[in-house]
Amino acid sequence: MNGESMEALYRQARARYDHRAGEDDVSEARAMFCQLGDYADAARYVERCDLLMRFARGKSVEFGRGIRWRVVDERGRMRLLLAEGDVAHHVYDDQLRDTSWSECSLRRWLNREFLQAAFAPEERAHIVSSVVHNRRSPKFFTNGGANTVDKVFIPDVEEIERYQPGEADRAGEGWWWLRTPGCNLFSAASVYRDGSIYDIGINVNYALGGVRPMLWVLLRV
């Protein structure tokens, strides 16, 4: 392949990459960049394509220290990850009191101790702060409290029904917390072992609740 042909292929690959609409476009762009070998910065674009394909919606990825996540949403270069299993068992709040996600001890633990312990510094640099909308209970209309800005959070009822609509997808070895309030302000909704949603809620100071965090990561592509 002469220089003119390589430049034409490079431009075609860049166009496919820059205007990608899905994983098929990324895969085709990668194949073209691979044909180019060490021409220009083709090798760097192969790495970028690999990263995009690794973090495609629906994929299972390892991120952090031994934690597996499901890629459940995407916004531009950002990807929303949901832990595939419990990362810990923790109270929603240290005290049995009226509380909400914005005030609870689980939120503080996730965004301090867990964030520091579970991710290397270079991984933490990819985790972005996002606005977390704390909605009322859809069944009991219990106040969800103030919206927050978090790097790590847990899903609410609406999000878990959107991202894991099947009970089999949500099932696990035990029950786990959702951030939606239950029927009153000293309870929080949860997901049962069989994957059904317990919207009445469990007392916030109950110590055996599983924690399946969510977070947004920014891909450097």
PyRosetta script that sets phi, psi and omega in degrees:
from pyrosetta import init, pose_from_sequence

init()
pose = pose_from_sequence("MNGESMEALYRQARARYDHRAGEDDVSEARAMFCQLGDYADAARYVERCDLLMRFARGKSVEFGRGIRWRVVDERGRMRLLLAEGDVAHHVYDDQLRDTSWSECSLRRWLNREFLQAAFAPEERAHIVSSVVHNRRSPKFFTNGGANTVDKVFIPDVEEIERYQPGEADRAGEGWWWLRTPGCNLFSAASVYRDGSIYDIGINVNYALGGVRPMLWVLLRV")
pose.set_psi(1, 123.6)
pose.set_omega(1, -178.2)
pose.set_phi(2, -80.0)
pose.set_psi(2, 174.2)
pose.set_omega(2, -176.1)
pose.set_phi(3, -60.6)
pose.set_psi(3, -38.5)
pose.set_omega(3, -179.4)
pose.set_phi(4, -66.6)
pose.set_psi(4, -40.5)
pose.set_omega(4, 179.3)
pose.set_phi(5, -67.5)
pose.set_psi(5, -38.7)
pose.set_omega(5, 179.5)
pose.set_phi(6, -65.7)
pose.set_psi(6, -40.1)
pose.set_omega(6, 178.9)
pose.set_phi(7, -65.5)
pose.set_psi(7, -38.5)
pose.set_omega(7, 178.2)
pose.set_phi(8, -64.6)
pose.set_psi(8, -42.6)
pose.set_omega(8, 178.9)
pose.set_phi(9, -66.3)
pose.set_psi(9, -38.5)
pose.set_omega(9, 179.2)
pose.set_phi(10, -61.9)
pose.set_psi(10, -44.6)
pose.set_omega(10, 179.6)
pose.set_phi(11, -64.7)
pose.set_psi(11, -38.0)
pose.set_omega(11, 177.8)
pose.set_phi(12, -64.9)
pose.set_psi(12, -42.9)
pose.set_omega(12, 179.1)
pose.set_phi(13, -64.3)
pose.set_psi(13, -42.2)
pose.set_omega(13, 178.7)
pose.set_phi(14, -63.4)
pose.set_psi(14, -41.2)
pose.set_omega(14, 178.9)
pose.set_phi(15, -62.4)
pose.set_psi(15, -42.3)
pose.set_omega(15, 179.4)
pose.set_phi(16, -65.5)
pose.set_psi(16, -39.7)
pose.set_omega(16, -179.6)
pose.set_phi(17, -69.0)
pose.set_psi(17, -47.8)
pose.set_omega(17, -175.0)
pose.set_phi(18, -67.7)
pose.set_psi(18, -29.2)
pose.set_omega(18, -177.8)
pose.set_phi(19, -110.9)
pose.set_psi(19, 27.4)
pose.set_omega(19, -177.4)
pose.set_phi(20, -60.8)
pose.set_psi(20, 138.9)
pose.set_omega(20, 178.2)
pose.set_phi(21, -113.7)
pose.set_psi(21, -8.0)
pose.set_omega(21, -178.5)
pose.set_phi(22, -176.0)
pose.set_psi(22, -174.6)
pose.set_omega(22, -175.3)
pose.set_phi(23, -65.4)
pose.set_psi(23, -31.6)
pose.set_omega(23, 179.4)
pose.set_phi(24, -62.6)
pose.set_psi(24, -40.8)
pose.set_omega(24, 178.3)
pose.set_phi(25, -64.3)
pose.set_psi(25, -40.5)
pose.set_omega(25, 178.9)
pose.set_phi(26, -63.7)
pose.set_psi(26, -42.7)
pose.set_omega(26, -179.6)
pose.set_phi(27, -63.8)
pose.set_psi(27, -41.8)
pose.set_omega(27, 179.4)
pose.set_phi(28, -68.6)
pose.set_psi(28, -39.8)
pose.set_omega(28, 177.0)
pose.set_phi(29, -62.6)
pose.set_psi(29, -41.1)
pose.set_omega(29, 179.8)
pose.set_phi(30, -60.7)
pose.set_psi(30, -44.0)
pose.set_omega(30, -179.4)
pose.set_phi(31, -60.3)
pose.set_psi(31, -39.5)
pose.set_omega(31, 179.0)
pose.set_phi(32, -69.0)
pose.set_psi(32, -41.2)
pose.set_omega(32, 177.7)
pose.set_phi(33, -64.3)
pose.set_psi(33, -36.0)
pose.set_omega(33, 178.0)
pose.set_phi(34, -63.3)
pose.set_psi(34, -38.6)
pose.set_omega(34, 177.5)
pose.set_phi(35, -60.0)
pose.set_psi(35, -29.7)
pose.set_omega(35, -175.9)
pose.set_phi(36, -79.6)
pose.set_psi(36, -13.2)
pose.set_omega(36, 177.7)
pose.set_phi(37, 60.6)
pose.set_psi(37, -122.6)
pose.set_omega(37, -177.6)
pose.set_phi(38, -96.5)
pose.set_psi(38, 19.3)
pose.set_omega(38, 178.5)
pose.set_phi(39, -69.6)
pose.set_psi(39, 130.6)
pose.set_omega(39, 179.1)
pose.set_phi(40, 48.4)
pose.set_psi(40, -130.0)
pose.set_omega(40, 179.6)
pose.set_phi(41, -109.0)
pose.set_psi(41, 33.3)
pose.set_omega(41, -177.9)
pose.set_phi(42, -59.3)
pose.set_psi(42, -39.1)
pose.set_omega(42, -178.1)
pose.set_phi(43, -62.3)
pose.set_psi(43, -36.8)
pose.set_omega(43, 178.3)
pose.set_phi(44, -66.3)
pose.set_psi(44, -35.3)
pose.set_omega(44, 178.7)
pose.set_phi(45, -72.9)
pose.set_psi(45, -28.7)
pose.set_omega(45, 173.4)
pose.set_phi(46, -61.6)
pose.set_psi(46, -43.7)
pose.set_omega(46, 178.5)
pose.set_phi(47, -62.4)
pose.set_psi(47, -40.7)
pose.set_omega(47, 178.7)
pose.set_phi(48, -64.0)
pose.set_psi(48, -41.7)
pose.set_omega(48, 177.8)
pose.set_phi(49, -63.0)
pose.set_psi(49, -41.1)
pose.set_omega(49, 178.7)
pose.set_phi(50, -60.7)
pose.set_psi(50, -40.7)
pose.set_omega(50, 179.6)
pose.set_phi(51, -65.7)
pose.set_psi(51, -43.6)
pose.set_omega(51, 178.3)
pose.set_phi(52, -62.8)
pose.set_psi(52, -39.7)
pose.set_omega(52, 179.7)
pose.set_phi(53, -70.9)
pose.set_psi(53, -35.0)
pose.set_omega(53, 177.4)
pose.set_phi(54, -64.6)
pose.set_psi(54, -37.5)
pose.set_omega(54, -177.6)
pose.set_phi(55, -103.0)
pose.set_psi(55, 29.7)
pose.set_omega(55, 176.1)
pose.set_phi(56, -70.2)
pose.set_psi(56, 150.4)
pose.set_omega(56, -179.8)
pose.set_phi(57, -56.3)
pose.set_psi(57, 132.9)
pose.set_omega(57, 179.9)
pose.set_phi(58, 94.6)
pose.set_psi(58, -13.1)
pose.set_omega(58, -178.2)
pose.set_phi(59, -78.3)
pose.set_psi(59, 153.5)
pose.set_omega(59, 172.9)
pose.set_phi(60, -100.2)
pose.set_psi(60, 126.8)
pose.set_omega(60, -175.9)
pose.set_phi(61, -131.5)
pose.set_psi(61, 153.7)
pose.set_omega(61, 171.2)
pose.set_phi(62, -99.0)
pose.set_psi(62, 127.9)
pose.set_omega(62, 179.6)
pose.set_phi(63, -147.4)
pose.set_psi(63, 128.8)
pose.set_omega(63, -172.8)
pose.set_phi(64, 90.8)
pose.set_psi(64, -171.1)
pose.set_omega(64, -174.4)
pose.set_phi(65, -84.0)
pose.set_psi(65, 86.7)
pose.set_omega(65, 175.1)
pose.set_phi(66, 74.7)
pose.set_psi(66, 20.1)
pose.set_omega(66, -178.8)
pose.set_phi(67, -103.1)
pose.set_psi(67, 131.4)
pose.set_omega(67, 176.8)
pose.set_phi(68, -101.7)
pose.set_psi(68, 139.8)
pose.set_omega(68, -175.2)
pose.set_phi(69, -129.9)
pose.set_psi(69, 154.9)
pose.set_omega(69, 171.2)
pose.set_phi(70, -105.5)
pose.set_psi(70, 130.7)
pose.set_omega(70, 176.1)
pose.set_phi(71, -79.3)
pose.set_psi(71, 112.6)
pose.set_omega(71, -171.6)
pose.set_phi(72, -110.3)
pose.set_psi(72, -13.8)
pose.set_omega(72, -179.6)
pose.set_phi(73, -159.3)
pose.set_psi(73, 162.9)
pose.set_omega(73, 178.1)
pose.set_phi(74, -146.6)
pose.set_psi(74, 144.4)
pose.set_omega(74, 174.9)
pose.set_phi(75, -139.6)
pose.set_psi(75, 102.2)
pose.set_omega(75, -176.5)
pose.set_phi(76, 60.5)
pose.set_psi(76, -119.9)
pose.set_omega(76, 179.8)
pose.set_phi(77, -91.1)
pose.set_psi(77, 1.8)
pose.set_omega(77, -179.7)
pose.set_phi(78, -96.6)
pose.set_psi(78, 145.5)
pose.set_omega(78, 178.2)
pose.set_phi(79, -128.1)
pose.set_psi(79, 137.2)
pose.set_omega(79, 177.6)
pose.set_phi(80, -96.5)
pose.set_psi(80, 124.2)
pose.set_omega(80, -178.5)
pose.set_phi(81, -110.3)
pose.set_psi(81, 139.7)
pose.set_omega(81, 175.1)
pose.set_phi(82, -123.2)
pose.set_psi(82, 126.6)
pose.set_omega(82, 179.9)
pose.set_phi(83, -58.9)
pose.set_psi(83, 137.3)
pose.set_omega(83, -177.3)
pose.set_phi(84, -79.8)
pose.set_psi(84, -14.7)
pose.set_omega(84, 178.7)
pose.set_phi(85, -151.8)
pose.set_psi(85, 177.1)
pose.set_omega(85, -179.9)
pose.set_phi(86, -66.5)
pose.set_psi(86, 134.1)
pose.set_omega(86, 174.7)
pose.set_phi(87, -95.5)
pose.set_psi(87, -14.4)
pose.set_omega(87, -179.7)
pose.set_phi(88, -170.6)
pose.set_psi(88, 171.5)
pose.set_omega(88, 168.0)
pose.set_phi(89, -119.1)
pose.set_psi(89, 128.5)
pose.set_omega(89, -168.5)
pose.set_phi(90, -154.1)
pose.set_psi(90, 149.9)
pose.set_omega(90, 172.6)
pose.set_phi(91, -68.8)
pose.set_psi(91, 153.0)
pose.set_omega(91, 171.8)
pose.set_phi(92, -72.4)
pose.set_psi(92, -39.1)
pose.set_omega(92, 174.7)
pose.set_phi(93, -146.4)
pose.set_psi(93, 151.8)
pose.set_omega(93, -176.8)
pose.set_phi(94, -68.4)
pose.set_psi(94, -21.3)
pose.set_omega(94, -175.8)
pose.set_phi(95, -127.0)
pose.set_psi(95, 151.3)
pose.set_omega(95, 172.5)
pose.set_phi(96, -82.0)
pose.set_psi(96, 97.8)
pose.set_omega(96, -174.6)
pose.set_phi(97, -153.5)
pose.set_psi(97, 167.1)
pose.set_omega(97, 171.3)
pose.set_phi(98, -65.3)
pose.set_psi(98, 123.5)
pose.set_omega(98, -177.4)
pose.set_phi(99, -150.1)
pose.set_psi(99, 177.7)
pose.set_omega(99, 176.9)
pose.set_phi(100, -151.6)
pose.set_psi(100, 175.2)
pose.set_omega(100, -179.8)
pose.set_phi(101, -56.7)
pose.set_psi(101, -39.6)
pose.set_omega(101, -176.5)
pose.set_phi(102, -64.2)
pose.set_psi(102, -23.5)
pose.set_omega(102, -174.1)
pose.set_phi(103, -109.6)
pose.set_psi(103, -11.8)
pose.set_omega(103, -167.9)
pose.set_phi(104, -77.5)
pose.set_psi(104, 156.9)
pose.set_omega(104, -178.5)
pose.set_phi(105, -72.4)
pose.set_psi(105, -25.3)
pose.set_omega(105, 177.9)
pose.set_phi(106, -63.5)
pose.set_psi(106, -40.4)
pose.set_omega(106, 177.2)
pose.set_phi(107, -61.2)
pose.set_psi(107, -44.5)
pose.set_omega(107, 179.4)
pose.set_phi(108, -62.5)
pose.set_psi(108, -42.7)
pose.set_omega(108, -178.3)
pose.set_phi(109, -64.4)
pose.set_psi(109, -44.3)
pose.set_omega(109, -178.7)
pose.set_phi(110, -62.6)
pose.set_psi(110, -40.2)
pose.set_omega(110, -174.6)
pose.set_phi(111, -89.5)
pose.set_psi(111, -0.6)
pose.set_omega(111, 176.3)
pose.set_phi(112, -121.2)
pose.set_psi(112, -84.8)
pose.set_omega(112, -174.2)
pose.set_phi(113, -60.1)
pose.set_psi(113, -49.4)
pose.set_omega(113, -178.6)
pose.set_phi(114, -62.5)
pose.set_psi(114, -46.1)
pose.set_omega(114, -178.8)
pose.set_phi(115, -58.3)
pose.set_psi(115, -41.1)
pose.set_omega(115, -179.1)
pose.set_phi(116, -73.1)
pose.set_psi(116, -39.1)
pose.set_omega(116, -174.5)
pose.set_phi(117, -80.9)
pose.set_psi(117, -31.8)
pose.set_omega(117, -170.7)
pose.set_phi(118, -88.4)
pose.set_psi(118, -16.8)
pose.set_omega(118, -173.5)
pose.set_phi(119, -131.7)
pose.set_psi(119, 140.1)
pose.set_omega(119, 173.2)
pose.set_phi(120, -70.8)
pose.set_psi(120, 159.5)
pose.set_omega(120, -178.3)
pose.set_phi(121, -54.2)
pose.set_psi(121, -40.2)
pose.set_omega(121, -179.3)
pose.set_phi(122, -69.1)
pose.set_psi(122, -27.8)
pose.set_omega(122, 175.9)
pose.set_phi(123, -74.9)
pose.set_psi(123, -41.4)
pose.set_omega(123, 178.2)
pose.set_phi(124, -59.8)
pose.set_psi(124, -29.6)
pose.set_omega(124, 179.2)
pose.set_phi(125, -65.8)
pose.set_psi(125, -20.2)
pose.set_omega(125, 179.6)
pose.set_phi(126, -91.2)
pose.set_psi(126, -12.6)
pose.set_omega(126, -178.2)
pose.set_phi(127, -86.3)
pose.set_psi(127, 125.7)
pose.set_omega(127, -174.2)
pose.set_phi(128, -107.0)
pose.set_psi(128, 147.9)
pose.set_omega(128, 173.8)
pose.set_phi(129, -73.7)
pose.set_psi(129, 140.0)
pose.set_omega(129, -179.6)
pose.set_phi(130, -140.1)
pose.set_psi(130, 155.4)
pose.set_omega(130, 176.7)
pose.set_phi(131, -76.9)
pose.set_psi(131, 126.0)
pose.set_omega(131, 179.3)
pose.set_phi(132, -106.4)
pose.set_psi(132, 117.7)
pose.set_omega(132, -178.5)
pose.set_phi(133, -87.7)
pose.set_psi(133, 117.6)
pose.set_omega(133, -175.4)
pose.set_phi(134, -101.1)
pose.set_psi(134, 90.7)
pose.set_omega(134, -173.4)
pose.set_phi(135, -79.5)
pose.set_psi(135, 158.9)
pose.set_omega(135, 173.3)
pose.set_phi(136, -63.3)
pose.set_psi(136, 160.0)
pose.set_omega(136, 170.6)
pose.set_phi(137, -60.7)
pose.set_psi(137, 125.6)
pose.set_omega(137, -178.7)
pose.set_phi(138, -67.3)
pose.set_psi(138, -17.7)
pose.set_omega(138, -178.6)
pose.set_phi(139, -101.0)
pose.set_psi(139, -42.4)
pose.set_omega(139, -173.4)
pose.set_phi(140, -106.6)
pose.set_psi(140, -7.1)
pose.set_omega(140, 178.8)
pose.set_phi(141, 62.2)
pose.set_psi(141, 21.3)
pose.set_omega(141, 176.2)
pose.set_phi(142, -64.2)
pose.set_psi(142, 136.9)
pose.set_omega(142, -176.3)
pose.set_phi(143, -61.8)
pose.set_psi(143, 128.4)
pose.set_omega(143, -179.6)
pose.set_phi(144, -83.8)
pose.set_psi(144, -5.1)
pose.set_omega(144, 178.9)
pose.set_phi(145, 85.0)
pose.set_psi(145, -175.1)
pose.set_omega(145, -176.8)
pose.set_phi(146, -70.7)
pose.set_psi(146, 148.5)
pose.set_omega(146, 170.0)
pose.set_phi(147, -65.1)
pose.set_psi(147, 154.8)
pose.set_omega(147, -176.5)
pose.set_phi(148, -130.0)
pose.set_psi(148, 167.3)
pose.set_omega(148, 171.9)
pose.set_phi(149, -119.3)
pose.set_psi(149, 112.6)
pose.set_omega(149, -172.6)
pose.set_phi(150, -132.9)
pose.set_psi(150, 153.6)
pose.set_omega(150, 168.0)
pose.set_phi(151, -89.2)
pose.set_psi(151, -33.4)
pose.set_omega(151, -179.8)
pose.set_phi(152, -129.5)
pose.set_psi(152, 137.9)
pose.set_omega(152, 179.2)
pose.set_phi(153, -151.7)
pose.set_psi(153, 175.7)
pose.set_omega(153, 174.2)
pose.set_phi(154, -114.5)
pose.set_psi(154, 155.8)
pose.set_omega(154, -176.8)
pose.set_phi(155, -69.7)
pose.set_psi(155, 157.5)
pose.set_omega(155, 169.8)
pose.set_phi(156, -102.1)
pose.set_psi(156, -178.2)
pose.set_omega(156, -176.5)
pose.set_phi(157, -59.7)
pose.set_psi(157, -46.0)
pose.set_omega(157, -177.5)
pose.set_phi(158, -62.5)
pose.set_psi(158, -43.3)
pose.set_omega(158, -178.4)
pose.set_phi(159, -67.1)
pose.set_psi(159, -42.2)
pose.set_omega(159, -177.0)
pose.set_phi(160, -69.5)
pose.set_psi(160, -32.5)
pose.set_omega(160, 175.8)
pose.set_phi(161, -71.0)
pose.set_psi(161, -29.3)
pose.set_omega(161, 178.2)
pose.set_phi(162, -76.8)
pose.set_psi(162, -44.9)
pose.set_omega(162, -172.6)
pose.set_phi(163, -90.8)
pose.set_psi(163, -23.0)
pose.set_omega(163, 176.0)
pose.set_phi(164, -135.8)
pose.set_psi(164, 73.6)
pose.set_omega(164, -173.8)
pose.set_phi(165, -68.1)
pose.set_psi(165, -23.3)
pose.set_omega(165, -179.5)
pose.set_phi(166, -92.7)
pose.set_psi(166, 138.1)
pose.set_omega(166, 179.3)
pose.set_phi(167, -60.1)
pose.set_psi(167, -34.1)
pose.set_omega(167, 179.8)
pose.set_phi(168, -62.7)
pose.set_psi(168, -31.6)
pose.set_omega(168, 178.5)
pose.set_phi(169, -68.8)
pose.set_psi(169, -27.8)
pose.set_omega(169, -175.1)
pose.set_phi(170, -95.4)
pose.set_psi(170, -13.9)
pose.set_omega(170, -174.1)
pose.set_phi(171, -66.6)
pose.set_psi(171, 152.6)
pose.set_omega(171, 179.1)
pose.set_phi(172, -157.5)
pose.set_psi(172, -165.6)
pose.set_omega(172, -178.7)
pose.set_phi(173, -77.2)
pose.set_psi(173, -18.0)
pose.set_omega(173, 179.3)
pose.set_phi(174, -155.2)
pose.set_psi(174, -175.6)
pose.set_omega(174, 179.7)
pose.set_phi(175, -86.9)
pose.set_psi(175, 159.6)
pose.set_omega(175, -178.9)
pose.set_phi(176, -145.9)
pose.set_psi(176, 155.1)
pose.set_omega(176, -171.9)
pose.set_phi(177, -73.8)
pose.set_psi(177, 147.2)
pose.set_omega(177, 161.3)
pose.set_phi(178, -116.2)
pose.set_psi(178, 156.8)
pose.set_omega(178, -176.4)
pose.set_phi(179, -86.1)
pose.set_psi(179, -7.2)
pose.set_omega(179, 175.8)
pose.set_phi(180, -65.4)
pose.set_psi(180, 133.6)
pose.set_omega(180, 176.2)
pose.set_phi(181, -65.2)
pose.set_psi(181, 155.8)
pose.set_omega(181, 177.4)
pose.set_phi(182, -85.5)
pose.set_psi(182, -142.0)
pose.set_omega(182, -177.3)
pose.set_phi(183, -77.2)
pose.set_psi(183, -9.6)
pose.set_omega(183, 175.1)
pose.set_phi(184, -149.7)
pose.set_psi(184, 177.7)
pose.set_omega(184, -171.6)
pose.set_phi(185, -83.6)
pose.set_psi(185, -4.7)
pose.set_omega(185, 173.1)
pose.set_phi(186, -106.6)
pose.set_psi(186, 26.0)
pose.set_omega(186, 173.5)
pose.set_phi(187, -138.1)
pose.set_psi(187, 157.1)
pose.set_omega(187, 177.5)
pose.set_phi(188, -134.6)
pose.set_psi(188, 145.0)
pose.set_omega(188, 179.6)
pose.set_phi(189, -64.6)
pose.set_psi(189, 163.5)
pose.set_omega(189, -179.3)
pose.set_phi(190, -152.6)
pose.set_psi(190, 171.9)
pose.set_omega(190, 174.5)
pose.set_phi(191, -112.7)
pose.set_psi(191, 124.1)
pose.set_omega(191, 178.7)
pose.set_phi(192, -69.2)
pose.set_psi(192, 166.2)
pose.set_omega(192, 177.5)
pose.set_phi(193, -53.4)
pose.set_psi(193, -35.9)
pose.set_omega(193, -177.8)
pose.set_phi(194, -83.4)
pose.set_psi(194, -0.2)
pose.set_omega(194, 178.5)
pose.set_phi(195, 95.6)
pose.set_psi(195, -4.7)
pose.set_omega(195, 177.3)
pose.set_phi(196, -76.8)
pose.set_psi(196, 152.9)
pose.set_omega(196, -177.9)
pose.set_phi(197, -94.0)
pose.set_psi(197, 128.4)
pose.set_omega(197, 178.2)
pose.set_phi(198, -101.0)
pose.set_psi(198, 90.1)
pose.set_omega(198, -172.6)
pose.set_phi(199, -81.8)
pose.set_psi(199, -13.2)
pose.set_omega(199, 174.7)
pose.set_phi(200, -62.1)
pose.set_psi(200, -37.0)
pose.set_omega(200, 175.3)
pose.set_phi(201, 100.6)
pose.set_psi(201, 157.9)
pose.set_omega(201, 178.3)
pose.set_phi(202, -118.2)
pose.set_psi(202, 144.6)
pose.set_omega(202, -179.8)
pose.set_phi(203, -52.0)
pose.set_psi(203, 133.1)
pose.set_omega(203, -169.5)
pose.set_phi(204, -64.2)
pose.set_psi(204, -20.6)
pose.set_omega(204, -178.4)
pose.set_phi(205, -95.5)
pose.set_psi(205, 11.1)
pose.set_omega(205, 178.6)
pose.set_phi(206, -74.0)
pose.set_psi(206, 128.2)
pose.set_omega(206, -163.1)
pose.set_phi(207, -87.6)
pose.set_psi(207, -5.6)
pose.set_omega(207, -171.0)
pose.set_phi(208, -100.1)
pose.set_psi(208, 9.8)
pose.set_omega(208, -176.3)
pose.set_phi(209, -72.2)
pose.set_psi(209, 133.6)
pose.set_omega(209, 175.2)
pose.set_phi(210, -74.4)
pose.set_psi(210, 156.0)
pose.set_omega(210, -179.4)
pose.set_phi(211, -124.6)
pose.set_psi(211, 119.5)
pose.set_omega(211, 176.2)
pose.set_phi(212, -120.6)
pose.set_psi(212, 92.7)
pose.set_omega(212, -173.7)
pose.set_phi(213, -74.6)
pose.set_psi(213, 164.8)
pose.set_omega(213, 172.3)
pose.set_phi(214, -126.5)
pose.set_psi(214, 154.8)
pose.set_omega(214, 175.2)
pose.set_phi(215, -162.0)
pose.set_psi(215, 155.3)
pose.set_omega(215, 175.6)
pose.set_phi(216, -100.6)
pose.set_psi(216, 132.0)
pose.set_omega(216, 174.5)
pose.set_phi(217, -116.6)
pose.set_psi(217, 145.6)
pose.set_omega(217, 178.1)
pose.set_phi(218, -101.8)
pose.set_psi(218, 120.2)
pose.set_omega(218, 178.5)
pose.set_phi(219, -82.9)
pose.set_psi(219, 132.8)
pose.set_omega(219, 178.5)
pose.set_phi(220, -88.4)
pose.set_psi(220, 77.7)
pose.set_omega(220, -178.0)
pose.set_phi(221, -127.9)
pose.dump_pdb("model.pdb")
